Amino acid sequence: MRRSVILAATILAATAGCRSARPPAAAAEAPPLDLAARVEQHGFPSLFQAWSPIDGFNHAPEPATPLAAQESPIQSMARHDLVFLSLGQCGLVLDDREHPGLSDGFTPESIARARALKARLLAANPHAVLLAEVRYHDAPGSYLPEDSAWWLRDREGRRVPKTRGTSLQGFYLLNFAESGWQEQVARLCAAAVATGAVDGCMLDWFSQDDNAHAALARTIRGKLGDRGLLIVNVNGHLPKLSAPYVNGLYMEGFGAPFFSDWREAVANLLWAPSHLRAPAFTALELWYPAGTPPGPGSGRNDLARMRLVTTLALCNSNGYVLYSDPYPAPGHPHDWYPFWAPDLGRPVGIAGRVEANGAYSRKFEHGTVWFNPPGNQAIAVEFAAPVRRQSSGEEGRRFAIPAGDGDIFIGP
């Protein structure tokens, strides 16, 4: 539904220890990284953007600072190693203005604009991956002719309004089990990748593991071949039938009633690398509880919750992570946290390592991450030499981590 971190020079002082705002000259002169390298060789923590950009720099308990006043939109976008946007947000305009769903491709001027956007993003973050959402599940009423066979219809032949998971009016469900519509969606995905403006496509509403979804994924992969990535929004489910055709799992809504078990999140993160198509990746997004009033220690300022999802992902995957507003907030707006600033480098330890105290730990080139699951006891962690705790900045060798929390420790 709806990093390498690259920081602006204007806020380097606020995020000491982060990666530089621009790649070094030698890196800038090197040839661009290929797609698989961008997916597989980014640093950590690695964040993703789902439609909406960052709102502000979170200084909780102090108020957040709007990032728009400190850096350009591209610099803010480049804080993420994975970004997925609508076609329009990417700059692409379908060439059939009356009924966009019937399009064969995109207007030439929009292709040029979209390519320029991607070039600026890669100049700011050479590891960035940019994907475009292609609609297949629902669309505005004008997306196709009213009498199109590709709309889902009720027994009286009327188009079925979309009522679940959106506050938008005038959207209708699409008959994605129909082979002709699957072919058209696949053509649009292939056309988007062929522009060179995006690295692949994203499909929303993909939590059902059934033959219709698998057929759609297979058809899209048949058109894409090896040229582009395909990520699907599965929430807390596994797309076992579609796995051979899909590269990425967007695990939206962790923390919501429909996806509340951290064990499920861990299991799905560990399942993905050996079952999805290479290069395989995950994008885990945690919501804070819907209806949470803003304030110190709640909502976007619930720093323990933000650390929980960040460290859970770091200990159990090589993928991307996000802490965002819950539905019904449109487009997954979010803040940026100093906790995400350090450069951990590449993982040295294996994913999924559980220690005797019931917590998870993982070693990286420049530090160690601990995740202490909800329901576990508070734990003590000890290091052979002094390290720096990212959440507080304190230095030492022995630290306590409460249950339902985690932390990053920079040092040997």
Disulfide bonds with the S-S distance in Angstrom:
none
